[in-house]
Amino acid sequence: MISKTKKQKLIKEVAIHESDTGSPEVQISILTKRIEELSKHLKSHAKDNHSRRGLLAMVADRQSHMKYLEKKSPKRALALQKKLGLKK
């Protein structure tokens, strides 16, 4: 789970405007951070299938948000992929 301060820091990095919390960029960056943390957890707890299922759901959700952003604004999607280190 991401702490409140880490989440706020992530939002500040990719937010489009000051009160932005729901844009695709913000949602994708938060999901990416949660995926990274859960991946670390699963490396040490290989048999935790409930968390693995949640991880797969988060990856699918992030993919859906990326498709939406690519459809709406390919330029913003490409910039976000570079910023977060996601591969196309």
mmCIF file as gemmi writes it, N, C-alpha and C atoms, coordinates in Angstrom:
data_model
loop_
_atom_site.group_PDB
_atom_site.id
_atom_site.type_symbol
_atom_site.label_atom_id
_atom_site.label_alt_id
_atom_site.label_comp_id
_atom_site.label_asym_id
_atom_site.label_entity_id
_atom_site.label_seq_id
_atom_site.pdbx_PDB_ins_code
_atom_site.Cartn_x
_atom_site.Cartn_y
_atom_site.Cartn_z
_atom_site.occupancy
_atom_site.B_iso_or_equiv
_atom_site.pdbx_formal_charge
_atom_site.auth_seq_id
_atom_site.auth_asym_id
_atom_site.pdbx_PDB_model_num
ATOM 1 N N . MET Axp A 1 ? 0.831 -1.175 0 1 0 ? 1 A 1
ATOM 2 C CA . MET Axp A 1 ? 0 0 0 1 0 ? 1 A 1
ATOM 3 C C . MET Axp A 1 ? 0.877 1.239 0 1 0 ? 1 A 1
ATOM 4 N N . ILE Axp A 2 ? 0.462 2.234 -0.736 1 0 ? 2 A 1
ATOM 5 C CA . ILE Axp A 2 ? 1.224 3.469 -0.866 1 0 ? 2 A 1
ATOM 6 C C . ILE Axp A 2 ? 0.824 4.431 0.25 1 0 ? 2 A 1
ATOM 7 N N . SER Axp A 3 ? 1.834 5.031 0.881 1 0 ? 3 A 1
ATOM 8 C CA . SER Axp A 3 ? 1.527 6.002 1.933 1 0 ? 3 A 1
ATOM 9 C C . SER Axp A 3 ? 0.958 7.278 1.311 1 0 ? 3 A 1
ATOM 10 N N . LYS Axp A 4 ? 0.311 8.056 2.129 1 0 ? 4 A 1
ATOM 11 C CA . LYS Axp A 4 ? -0.347 9.271 1.661 1 0 ? 4 A 1
ATOM 12 C C . LYS Axp A 4 ? 0.661 10.259 1.071 1 0 ? 4 A 1
ATOM 13 N N . THR Axp A 5 ? 1.826 10.373 1.697 1 0 ? 5 A 1
ATOM 14 C CA . THR Axp A 5 ? 2.829 11.319 1.21 1 0 ? 5 A 1
ATOM 15 C C . THR Axp A 5 ? 3.402 10.882 -0.136 1 0 ? 5 A 1
ATOM 16 N N . LYS Axp A 6 ? 3.646 9.573 -0.294 1 0 ? 6 A 1
ATOM 17 C CA . LYS Axp A 6 ? 4.153 9.064 -1.571 1 0 ? 6 A 1
ATOM 18 C C . LYS Axp A 6 ? 3.134 9.305 -2.68 1 0 ? 6 A 1
ATOM 19 N N . LYS Axp A 7 ? 1.869 9.09 -2.355 1 0 ? 7 A 1
ATOM 20 C CA . LYS Axp A 7 ? 0.801 9.277 -3.331 1 0 ? 7 A 1
ATOM 21 C C . LYS Axp A 7 ? 0.712 10.744 -3.757 1 0 ? 7 A 1
ATOM 22 N N . GLN Axp A 8 ? 0.816 11.654 -2.796 1 0 ? 8 A 1
ATOM 23 C CA . GLN Axp A 8 ? 0.763 13.076 -3.112 1 0 ? 8 A 1
ATOM 24 C C . GLN Axp A 8 ? 1.949 13.498 -3.971 1 0 ? 8 A 1
ATOM 25 N N . LYS Axp A 9 ? 3.117 12.916 -3.687 1 0 ? 9 A 1
ATOM 26 C CA . LYS Axp A 9 ? 4.312 13.215 -4.466 1 0 ? 9 A 1
ATOM 27 C C . LYS Axp A 9 ? 4.147 12.742 -5.91 1 0 ? 9 A 1
ATOM 28 N N . LEU Axp A 10 ? 3.588 11.544 -6.08 1 0 ? 10 A 1
ATOM 29 C CA . LEU Axp A 10 ? 3.324 11.015 -7.424 1 0 ? 10 A 1
ATOM 30 C C . LEU Axp A 10 ? 2.353 11.91 -8.185 1 0 ? 10 A 1
ATOM 31 N N . ILE Axp A 11 ? 1.316 12.348 -7.498 1 0 ? 11 A 1
ATOM 32 C CA . ILE Axp A 11 ? 0.308 13.192 -8.131 1 0 ? 11 A 1
ATOM 33 C C . ILE Axp A 11 ? 0.931 14.519 -8.579 1 0 ? 11 A 1
ATOM 34 N N . LYS Axp A 12 ? 1.791 15.109 -7.744 1 0 ? 12 A 1
ATOM 35 C CA . LYS Axp A 12 ? 2.434 16.372 -8.1 1 0 ? 12 A 1
ATOM 36 C C . LYS Axp A 12 ? 3.317 16.233 -9.334 1 0 ? 12 A 1
ATOM 37 N N . GLU Axp A 13 ? 3.968 15.08 -9.484 1 0 ? 13 A 1
ATOM 38 C CA . GLU Axp A 13 ? 4.882 14.869 -10.603 1 0 ? 13 A 1
ATOM 39 C C . GLU Axp A 13 ? 4.167 14.852 -11.949 1 0 ? 13 A 1
ATOM 40 N N . VAL Axp A 14 ? 2.975 14.252 -12.012 1 0 ? 14 A 1
ATOM 41 C CA . VAL Axp A 14 ? 2.318 14.058 -13.307 1 0 ? 14 A 1
ATOM 42 C C . VAL Axp A 14 ? 1.009 14.819 -13.465 1 0 ? 14 A 1
ATOM 43 N N . ALA Axp A 15 ? 0.602 15.568 -12.476 1 0 ? 15 A 1
ATOM 44 C CA . ALA Axp A 15 ? -0.684 16.276 -12.531 1 0 ? 15 A 1
ATOM 45 C C . ALA Axp A 15 ? -0.682 17.319 -13.646 1 0 ? 15 A 1
ATOM 46 N N . ILE Axp A 16 ? -1.819 17.448 -14.285 1 0 ? 16 A 1
ATOM 47 C CA . ILE Axp A 16 ? -1.975 18.422 -15.364 1 0 ? 16 A 1
ATOM 48 C C . ILE Axp A 16 ? -2.217 19.816 -14.798 1 0 ? 16 A 1
ATOM 49 N N . HIS Axp A 17 ? -3.023 19.907 -13.754 1 0 ? 17 A 1
ATOM 50 C CA . HIS Axp A 17 ? -3.266 21.179 -13.085 1 0 ? 17 A 1
ATOM 51 C C . HIS Axp A 17 ? -3.22 20.95 -11.576 1 0 ? 17 A 1
ATOM 52 N N . GLU Axp A 18 ? -3.366 21.994 -10.805 1 0 ? 18 A 1
ATOM 53 C CA . GLU Axp A 18 ? -3.139 21.939 -9.364 1 0 ? 18 A 1
ATOM 54 C C . GLU Axp A 18 ? -4.029 20.952 -8.611 1 0 ? 18 A 1
ATOM 55 N N . SER Axp A 19 ? -5.304 20.917 -8.92 1 0 ? 19 A 1
ATOM 56 C CA . SER Axp A 19 ? -6.224 20.05 -8.175 1 0 ? 19 A 1
ATOM 57 C C . SER Axp A 19 ? -6.505 18.738 -8.902 1 0 ? 19 A 1
ATOM 58 N N . ASP Axp A 20 ? -5.593 18.322 -9.76 1 0 ? 20 A 1
ATOM 59 C CA . ASP Axp A 20 ? -5.777 17.125 -10.572 1 0 ? 20 A 1
ATOM 60 C C . ASP Axp A 20 ? -5.529 15.858 -9.757 1 0 ? 20 A 1
ATOM 61 N N . THR Axp A 21 ? -6.55 15.011 -9.666 1 0 ? 21 A 1
ATOM 62 C CA . THR Axp A 21 ? -6.372 13.72 -8.995 1 0 ? 21 A 1
ATOM 63 C C . THR Axp A 21 ? -6.949 12.574 -9.813 1 0 ? 21 A 1
ATOM 64 N N . GLY Axp A 22 ? -7.66 12.875 -10.896 1 0 ? 22 A 1
ATOM 65 C CA . GLY Axp A 22 ? -8.343 11.818 -11.622 1 0 ? 22 A 1
ATOM 66 C C . GLY Axp A 22 ? -7.96 11.675 -13.073 1 0 ? 22 A 1
ATOM 67 N N . SER Axp A 23 ? -6.99 12.437 -13.536 1 0 ? 23 A 1
ATOM 68 C CA . SER Axp A 23 ? -6.599 12.332 -14.935 1 0 ? 23 A 1
ATOM 69 C C . SER Axp A 23 ? -5.956 10.968 -15.185 1 0 ? 23 A 1
ATOM 70 N N . PRO Axp A 24 ? -5.957 10.504 -16.428 1 0 ? 24 A 1
ATOM 71 C CA . PRO Axp A 24 ? -5.342 9.214 -16.724 1 0 ? 24 A 1
ATOM 72 C C . PRO Axp A 24 ? -3.878 9.14 -16.311 1 0 ? 24 A 1
ATOM 73 N N . GLU Axp A 25 ? -3.162 10.248 -16.462 1 0 ? 25 A 1
ATOM 74 C CA . GLU Axp A 25 ? -1.745 10.255 -16.08 1 0 ? 25 A 1
ATOM 75 C C . GLU Axp A 25 ? -1.564 9.954 -14.601 1 0 ? 25 A 1
ATOM 76 N N . VAL Axp A 26 ? -2.376 10.584 -13.772 1 0 ? 26 A 1
ATOM 77 C CA . VAL Axp A 26 ? -2.291 10.383 -12.323 1 0 ? 26 A 1
ATOM 78 C C . VAL Axp A 26 ? -2.669 8.942 -11.977 1 0 ? 26 A 1
ATOM 79 N N . GLN Axp A 27 ? -3.748 8.454 -12.549 1 0 ? 27 A 1
ATOM 80 C CA . GLN Axp A 27 ? -4.198 7.096 -12.246 1 0 ? 27 A 1
ATOM 81 C C . GLN Axp A 27 ? -3.167 6.066 -12.682 1 0 ? 27 A 1
ATOM 82 N N . ILE Axp A 28 ? -2.572 6.256 -13.858 1 0 ? 28 A 1
ATOM 83 C CA . ILE Axp A 28 ? -1.57 5.316 -14.349 1 0 ? 28 A 1
ATOM 84 C C . ILE Axp A 28 ? -0.334 5.338 -13.473 1 0 ? 28 A 1
ATOM 85 N N . SER Axp A 29 ? 0.101 6.517 -13.041 1 0 ? 29 A 1
ATOM 86 C CA . SER Axp A 29 ? 1.301 6.581 -12.2 1 0 ? 29 A 1
ATOM 87 C C . SER Axp A 29 ? 1.071 5.929 -10.839 1 0 ? 29 A 1
ATOM 88 N N . ILE Axp A 30 ? -0.112 6.111 -10.261 1 0 ? 30 A 1
ATOM 89 C CA . ILE Axp A 30 ? -0.417 5.478 -8.972 1 0 ? 30 A 1
ATOM 90 C C . ILE Axp A 30 ? -0.479 3.963 -9.137 1 0 ? 30 A 1
ATOM 91 N N . LEU Axp A 31 ? -1.131 3.508 -10.198 1 0 ? 31 A 1
ATOM 92 C CA . LEU Axp A 31 ? -1.198 2.062 -10.447 1 0 ? 31 A 1
ATOM 93 C C . LEU Axp A 31 ? 0.194 1.476 -10.659 1 0 ? 31 A 1
ATOM 94 N N . THR Axp A 32 ? 1.047 2.196 -11.366 1 0 ? 32 A 1
ATOM 95 C CA . THR Axp A 32 ? 2.405 1.715 -11.616 1 0 ? 32 A 1
ATOM 96 C C . THR Axp A 32 ? 3.165 1.546 -10.305 1 0 ? 32 A 1
ATOM 97 N N . LYS Axp A 33 ? 3.044 2.507 -9.417 1 0 ? 33 A 1
ATOM 98 C CA . LYS Axp A 33 ? 3.731 2.425 -8.119 1 0 ? 33 A 1
ATOM 99 C C . LYS Axp A 33 ? 3.196 1.251 -7.298 1 0 ? 33 A 1
ATOM 100 N N . ARG Axp A 34 ? 1.869 1.072 -7.297 1 0 ? 34 A 1
ATOM 101 C CA . ARG Axp A 34 ? 1.269 -0.042 -6.565 1 0 ? 34 A 1
ATOM 102 C C . ARG Axp A 34 ? 1.71 -1.384 -7.152 1 0 ? 34 A 1
ATOM 103 N N . ILE Axp A 35 ? 1.809 -1.456 -8.483 1 0 ? 35 A 1
ATOM 104 C CA . ILE Axp A 35 ? 2.255 -2.682 -9.148 1 0 ? 35 A 1
ATOM 105 C C . ILE Axp A 35 ? 3.692 -3.003 -8.761 1 0 ? 35 A 1
ATOM 106 N N . GLU Axp A 36 ? 4.549 -1.984 -8.727 1 0 ? 36 A 1
ATOM 107 C CA . GLU Axp A 36 ? 5.949 -2.195 -8.334 1 0 ? 36 A 1
ATOM 108 C C . GLU Axp A 36 ? 6.045 -2.738 -6.91 1 0 ? 36 A 1
ATOM 109 N N . GLU Axp A 37 ? 5.292 -2.147 -5.993 1 0 ? 37 A 1
ATOM 110 C CA . GLU Axp A 37 ? 5.339 -2.591 -4.599 1 0 ? 37 A 1
ATOM 111 C C . GLU Axp A 37 ? 4.798 -4.009 -4.437 1 0 ? 37 A 1
ATOM 112 N N . LEU Axp A 38 ? 3.724 -4.32 -5.149 1 0 ? 38 A 1
ATOM 113 C CA . LEU Axp A 38 ? 3.15 -5.659 -5.054 1 0 ? 38 A 1
ATOM 114 C C . LEU Axp A 38 ? 4.057 -6.695 -5.699 1 0 ? 38 A 1
ATOM 115 N N . SER Axp A 39 ? 4.775 -6.313 -6.736 1 0 ? 39 A 1
ATOM 116 C CA . SER Axp A 39 ? 5.732 -7.23 -7.372 1 0 ? 39 A 1
ATOM 117 C C . SER Axp A 39 ? 6.856 -7.588 -6.398 1 0 ? 39 A 1
ATOM 118 N N . LYS Axp A 40 ? 7.328 -6.591 -5.647 1 0 ? 40 A 1
ATOM 119 C CA . LYS Axp A 40 ? 8.354 -6.856 -4.632 1 0 ? 40 A 1
ATOM 120 C C . LYS Axp A 40 ? 7.824 -7.837 -3.582 1 0 ? 40 A 1
ATOM 121 N N . HIS Axp A 41 ? 6.583 -7.633 -3.165 1 0 ? 41 A 1
ATOM 122 C CA . HIS Axp A 41 ? 5.963 -8.515 -2.172 1 0 ? 41 A 1
ATOM 123 C C . HIS Axp A 41 ? 5.887 -9.946 -2.695 1 0 ? 41 A 1
ATOM 124 N N . LEU Axp A 42 ? 5.508 -10.096 -3.964 1 0 ? 42 A 1
ATOM 125 C CA . LEU Axp A 42 ? 5.336 -11.434 -4.521 1 0 ? 42 A 1
ATOM 126 C C . LEU Axp A 42 ? 6.663 -12.162 -4.752 1 0 ? 42 A 1
ATOM 127 N N . LYS Axp A 43 ? 7.764 -11.416 -4.848 1 0 ? 43 A 1
ATOM 128 C CA . LYS Axp A 43 ? 9.063 -12.069 -4.984 1 0 ? 43 A 1
ATOM 129 C C . LYS Axp A 43 ? 9.435 -12.818 -3.71 1 0 ? 43 A 1
ATOM 130 N N . SER Axp A 44 ? 9.03 -12.285 -2.565 1 0 ? 44 A 1
ATOM 131 C CA . SER Axp A 44 ? 9.346 -12.955 -1.306 1 0 ? 44 A 1
ATOM 132 C C . SER Axp A 44 ? 8.222 -13.858 -0.82 1 0 ? 44 A 1
ATOM 133 N N . HIS Axp A 45 ? 7.018 -13.693 -1.364 1 0 ? 45 A 1
ATOM 134 C CA . HIS Axp A 45 ? 5.872 -14.523 -0.981 1 0 ? 45 A 1
ATOM 135 C C . HIS Axp A 45 ? 5.267 -15.133 -2.245 1 0 ? 45 A 1
ATOM 136 N N . ALA Axp A 46 ? 5.96 -16.096 -2.794 1 0 ? 46 A 1
ATOM 137 C CA . ALA Axp A 46 ? 5.61 -16.658 -4.1 1 0 ? 46 A 1
ATOM 138 C C . ALA Axp A 46 ? 4.256 -17.354 -4.125 1 0 ? 46 A 1
ATOM 139 N N . LYS Axp A 47 ? 3.784 -17.845 -3 1 0 ? 47 A 1
ATOM 140 C CA . LYS Axp A 47 ? 2.538 -18.609 -2.984 1 0 ? 47 A 1
ATOM 141 C C . LYS Axp A 47 ? 1.312 -17.769 -2.619 1 0 ? 47 A 1
ATOM 142 N N . ASP Axp A 48 ? 1.471 -16.47 -2.583 1 0 ? 48 A 1
ATOM 143 C CA . ASP Axp A 48 ? 0.377 -15.576 -2.24 1 0 ? 48 A 1
ATOM 144 C C . ASP Axp A 48 ? -0.485 -15.327 -3.481 1 0 ? 48 A 1
ATOM 145 N N . ASN Axp A 49 ? -1.379 -16.252 -3.756 1 0 ? 49 A 1
ATOM 146 C CA . ASN Axp A 49 ? -2.175 -16.188 -4.978 1 0 ? 49 A 1
ATOM 147 C C . ASN Axp A 49 ? -3.238 -15.098 -4.945 1 0 ? 49 A 1
ATOM 148 N N . HIS Axp A 50 ? -3.713 -14.729 -3.774 1 0 ? 50 A 1
ATOM 149 C CA . HIS Axp A 50 ? -4.705 -13.662 -3.685 1 0 ? 50 A 1
ATOM 150 C C . HIS Axp A 50 ? -4.09 -12.321 -4.119 1 0 ? 50 A 1
ATOM 151 N N . SER Axp A 51 ? -2.872 -12.074 -3.684 1 0 ? 51 A 1
ATOM 152 C CA . SER Axp A 51 ? -2.192 -10.851 -4.093 1 0 ? 51 A 1
ATOM 153 C C . SER Axp A 51 ? -1.835 -10.903 -5.573 1 0 ? 51 A 1
ATOM 154 N N . ARG Axp A 52 ? -1.494 -12.061 -6.072 1 0 ? 52 A 1
ATOM 155 C CA . ARG Axp A 52 ? -1.172 -12.212 -7.49 1 0 ? 52 A 1
ATOM 156 C C . ARG Axp A 52 ? -2.386 -11.855 -8.354 1 0 ? 52 A 1
ATOM 157 N N . ARG Axp A 53 ? -3.56 -12.275 -7.915 1 0 ? 53 A 1
ATOM 158 C CA . ARG Axp A 53 ? -4.789 -11.965 -8.644 1 0 ? 53 A 1
ATOM 159 C C . ARG Axp A 53 ? -5.041 -10.459 -8.649 1 0 ? 53 A 1
ATOM 160 N N . GLY Axp A 54 ? -4.791 -9.822 -7.516 1 0 ? 54 A 1
ATOM 161 C CA . GLY Axp A 54 ? -4.93 -8.373 -7.44 1 0 ? 54 A 1
ATOM 162 C C . GLY Axp A 54 ? -3.935 -7.661 -8.345 1 0 ? 54 A 1
ATOM 163 N N . LEU Axp A 55 ? -2.72 -8.203 -8.416 1 0 ? 55 A 1
ATOM 164 C CA . LEU Axp A 55 ? -1.694 -7.633 -9.283 1 0 ? 55 A 1
ATOM 165 C C . LEU Axp A 55 ? -2.135 -7.693 -10.74 1 0 ? 55 A 1
ATOM 166 N N . LEU Axp A 56 ? -2.66 -8.827 -11.149 1 0 ? 56 A 1
ATOM 167 C CA . LEU Axp A 56 ? -3.116 -8.978 -12.527 1 0 ? 56 A 1
ATOM 168 C C . LEU Axp A 56 ? -4.26 -8.016 -12.841 1 0 ? 56 A 1
ATOM 169 N N . ALA Axp A 57 ? -5.13 -7.798 -11.879 1 0 ? 57 A 1
ATOM 170 C CA . ALA Axp A 57 ? -6.23 -6.859 -12.071 1 0 ? 57 A 1
ATOM 171 C C . ALA Axp A 57 ? -5.695 -5.434 -12.227 1 0 ? 57 A 1
ATOM 172 N N . MET Axp A 58 ? -4.693 -5.074 -11.431 1 0 ? 58 A 1
ATOM 173 C CA . MET Axp A 58 ? -4.107 -3.737 -11.522 1 0 ? 58 A 1
ATOM 174 C C . MET Axp A 58 ? -3.406 -3.53 -12.866 1 0 ? 58 A 1
ATOM 175 N N . VAL Axp A 59 ? -2.697 -4.558 -13.333 1 0 ? 59 A 1
ATOM 176 C CA . VAL Axp A 59 ? -2.012 -4.462 -14.623 1 0 ? 59 A 1
ATOM 177 C C . VAL Axp A 59 ? -3.036 -4.265 -15.74 1 0 ? 59 A 1
ATOM 178 N N . ALA Axp A 60 ? -4.136 -5.01 -15.687 1 0 ? 60 A 1
ATOM 179 C CA . ALA Axp A 60 ? -5.185 -4.875 -16.698 1 0 ? 60 A 1
ATOM 180 C C . ALA Axp A 60 ? -5.819 -3.48 -16.629 1 0 ? 60 A 1
ATOM 181 N N . ASP Axp A 61 ? -6.018 -2.962 -15.433 1 0 ? 61 A 1
ATOM 182 C CA . ASP Axp A 61 ? -6.6 -1.633 -15.254 1 0 ? 61 A 1
ATOM 183 C C . ASP Axp A 61 ? -5.667 -0.563 -15.819 1 0 ? 61 A 1
ATOM 184 N N . ARG Axp A 62 ? -4.38 -0.701 -15.549 1 0 ? 62 A 1
ATOM 185 C CA . ARG Axp A 62 ? -3.398 0.258 -16.073 1 0 ? 62 A 1
ATOM 186 C C . ARG Axp A 62 ? -3.37 0.216 -17.6 1 0 ? 62 A 1
ATOM 187 N N . GLN Axp A 63 ? -3.468 -0.978 -18.144 1 0 ? 63 A 1
ATOM 188 C CA . GLN Axp A 63 ? -3.477 -1.133 -19.598 1 0 ? 63 A 1
ATOM 189 C C . GLN Axp A 63 ? -4.701 -0.45 -20.213 1 0 ? 63 A 1
ATOM 190 N N . SER Axp A 64 ? -5.835 -0.575 -19.558 1 0 ? 64 A 1
ATOM 191 C CA . SER Axp A 64 ? -7.055 0.082 -20.037 1 0 ? 64 A 1
ATOM 192 C C . SER Axp A 64 ? -6.902 1.601 -20.021 1 0 ? 64 A 1
ATOM 193 N N . HIS Axp A 65 ? -6.322 2.121 -18.951 1 0 ? 65 A 1
ATOM 194 C CA . HIS Axp A 65 ? -6.105 3.563 -18.856 1 0 ? 65 A 1
ATOM 195 C C . HIS Axp A 65 ? -5.128 4.033 -19.937 1 0 ? 65 A 1
ATOM 196 N N . MET Axp A 66 ? -4.089 3.231 -20.215 1 0 ? 66 A 1
ATOM 197 C CA . MET Axp A 66 ? -3.119 3.592 -21.247 1 0 ? 66 A 1
ATOM 198 C C . MET Axp A 66 ? -3.772 3.609 -22.624 1 0 ? 66 A 1
ATOM 199 N N . LYS Axp A 67 ? -4.619 2.632 -22.913 1 0 ? 67 A 1
ATOM 200 C CA . LYS Axp A 67 ? -5.31 2.605 -24.203 1 0 ? 67 A 1
ATOM 201 C C . LYS Axp A 67 ? -6.183 3.839 -24.368 1 0 ? 67 A 1
ATOM 202 N N . TYR Axp A 68 ? -6.882 4.207 -23.302 1 0 ? 68 A 1
ATOM 203 C CA . TYR Axp A 68 ? -7.73 5.393 -23.334 1 0 ? 68 A 1
ATOM 204 C C . TYR Axp A 68 ? -6.891 6.636 -23.617 1 0 ? 68 A 1
ATOM 205 N N . LEU Axp A 69 ? -5.771 6.769 -22.916 1 0 ? 69 A 1
ATOM 206 C CA . LEU Axp A 69 ? -4.924 7.942 -23.08 1 0 ? 69 A 1
ATOM 207 C C . LEU Axp A 69 ? -4.303 7.981 -24.476 1 0 ? 69 A 1
ATOM 208 N N . GLU Axp A 70 ? -3.906 6.825 -24.997 1 0 ? 70 A 1
ATOM 209 C CA . GLU Axp A 70 ? -3.347 6.771 -26.346 1 0 ? 70 A 1
ATOM 210 C C . GLU Axp A 70 ? -4.382 7.186 -27.385 1 0 ? 70 A 1
ATOM 211 N N . LYS Axp A 71 ? -5.626 6.812 -27.152 1 0 ? 71 A 1
ATOM 212 C CA . LYS Axp A 71 ? -6.697 7.18 -28.076 1 0 ? 71 A 1
ATOM 213 C C . LYS Axp A 71 ? -6.984 8.679 -28.005 1 0 ? 71 A 1
ATOM 214 N N . LYS Axp A 72 ? -7.004 9.227 -26.79 1 0 ? 72 A 1
ATOM 215 C CA . LYS Axp A 72 ? -7.315 10.643 -26.591 1 0 ? 72 A 1
ATOM 216 C C . LYS Axp A 72 ? -6.157 11.557 -27.015 1 0 ? 72 A 1
ATOM 217 N N . SER Axp A 73 ? -4.947 11.22 -26.546 1 0 ? 73 A 1
ATOM 218 C CA . SER Axp A 73 ? -3.794 12.072 -26.805 1 0 ? 73 A 1
ATOM 219 C C . SER Axp A 73 ? -2.512 11.225 -26.858 1 0 ? 73 A 1
ATOM 220 N N . PRO Axp A 74 ? -2.121 10.78 -28.043 1 0 ? 74 A 1
ATOM 221 C CA . PRO Axp A 74 ? -0.91 9.952 -28.167 1 0 ? 74 A 1
ATOM 222 C C . PRO Axp A 74 ? 0.353 10.641 -27.65 1 0 ? 74 A 1
ATOM 223 N N . LYS Axp A 75 ? 0.403 11.96 -27.791 1 0 ? 75 A 1
ATOM 224 C CA . LYS Axp A 75 ? 1.582 12.711 -27.337 1 0 ? 75 A 1
ATOM 225 C C . LYS Axp A 75 ? 1.73 12.613 -25.816 1 0 ? 75 A 1
ATOM 226 N N . ARG Axp A 76 ? 0.627 12.804 -25.095 1 0 ? 76 A 1
ATOM 227 C CA . ARG Axp A 76 ? 0.644 12.704 -23.628 1 0 ? 76 A 1
ATOM 228 C C . ARG Axp A 76 ? 0.966 11.28 -23.19 1 0 ? 76 A 1
ATOM 229 N N . ALA Axp A 77 ? 0.443 10.304 -23.919 1 0 ? 77 A 1
ATOM 230 C CA . ALA Axp A 77 ? 0.689 8.901 -23.574 1 0 ? 77 A 1
ATOM 231 C C . ALA Axp A 77 ? 2.167 8.559 -23.719 1 0 ? 77 A 1
ATOM 232 N N . LEU Axp A 78 ? 2.774 9.019 -24.792 1 0 ? 78 A 1
ATOM 233 C CA . LEU Axp A 78 ? 4.189 8.752 -25.018 1 0 ? 78 A 1
ATOM 234 C C . LEU Axp A 78 ? 5.056 9.42 -23.96 1 0 ? 78 A 1
ATOM 235 N N . ALA Axp A 79 ? 4.711 10.652 -23.601 1 0 ? 79 A 1
ATOM 236 C CA . ALA Axp A 79 ? 5.468 11.372 -22.563 1 0 ? 79 A 1
ATOM 237 C C . ALA Axp A 79 ? 5.361 10.652 -21.217 1 0 ? 79 A 1
ATOM 238 N N . LEU Axp A 80 ? 4.171 10.146 -20.907 1 0 ? 80 A 1
ATOM 239 C CA . LEU Axp A 80 ? 3.976 9.439 -19.646 1 0 ? 80 A 1
ATOM 240 C C . LEU Axp A 80 ? 4.749 8.117 -19.63 1 0 ? 80 A 1
ATOM 241 N N . GLN Axp A 81 ? 4.754 7.419 -20.75 1 0 ? 81 A 1
ATOM 242 C CA . GLN Axp A 81 ? 5.499 6.161 -20.837 1 0 ? 81 A 1
ATOM 243 C C . GLN Axp A 81 ? 6.977 6.396 -20.598 1 0 ? 81 A 1
ATOM 244 N N . LYS Axp A 82 ? 7.518 7.462 -21.163 1 0 ? 82 A 1
ATOM 245 C CA . LYS Axp A 82 ? 8.933 7.778 -20.952 1 0 ? 82 A 1
ATOM 246 C C . LYS Axp A 82 ? 9.196 8.146 -19.493 1 0 ? 82 A 1
ATOM 247 N N . LYS Axp A 83 ? 8.301 8.938 -18.908 1 0 ? 83 A 1
ATOM 248 C CA . LYS Axp A 83 ? 8.48 9.397 -17.532 1 0 ? 83 A 1
ATOM 249 C C . LYS Axp A 83 ? 8.439 8.229 -16.544 1 0 ? 83 A 1
ATOM 250 N N . LEU Axp A 84 ? 7.532 7.257 -16.773 1 0 ? 84 A 1
ATOM 251 C CA . LEU Axp A 84 ? 7.37 6.139 -15.85 1 0 ? 84 A 1
ATOM 252 C C . LEU Axp A 84 ? 8.249 4.941 -16.209 1 0 ? 84 A 1
ATOM 253 N N . GLY Axp A 85 ? 8.862 4.971 -17.379 1 0 ? 85 A 1
ATOM 254 C CA . GLY Axp A 85 ? 9.707 3.858 -17.802 1 0 ? 85 A 1
ATOM 255 C C . GLY Axp A 85 ? 8.912 2.649 -18.254 1 0 ? 85 A 1
ATOM 256 N N . LEU Axp A 86 ? 7.741 2.888 -18.831 1 0 ? 86 A 1
ATOM 257 C CA . LEU Axp A 86 ? 6.918 1.794 -19.336 1 0 ? 86 A 1
ATOM 258 C C . LEU Axp A 86 ? 7.269 1.532 -20.791 1 0 ? 86 A 1
ATOM 259 N N . LYS Axp A 87 ? 7.238 0.269 -21.168 1 0 ? 87 A 1
ATOM 260 C CA . LYS Axp A 87 ? 7.531 -0.089 -22.56 1 0 ? 87 A 1
ATOM 261 C C . LYS Axp A 87 ? 6.263 -0.141 -23.362 1 0 ? 87 A 1
ATOM 262 N N . LYS Axp A 88 ? 6.362 0.126 -24.603 1 0 ? 88 A 1
ATOM 263 C CA . LYS Axp A 88 ? 5.211 0.023 -25.508 1 0 ? 88 A 1
ATOM 264 C C . LYS Axp A 88 ? 5.191 -1.329 -26.145 1 0 ? 88 A 1
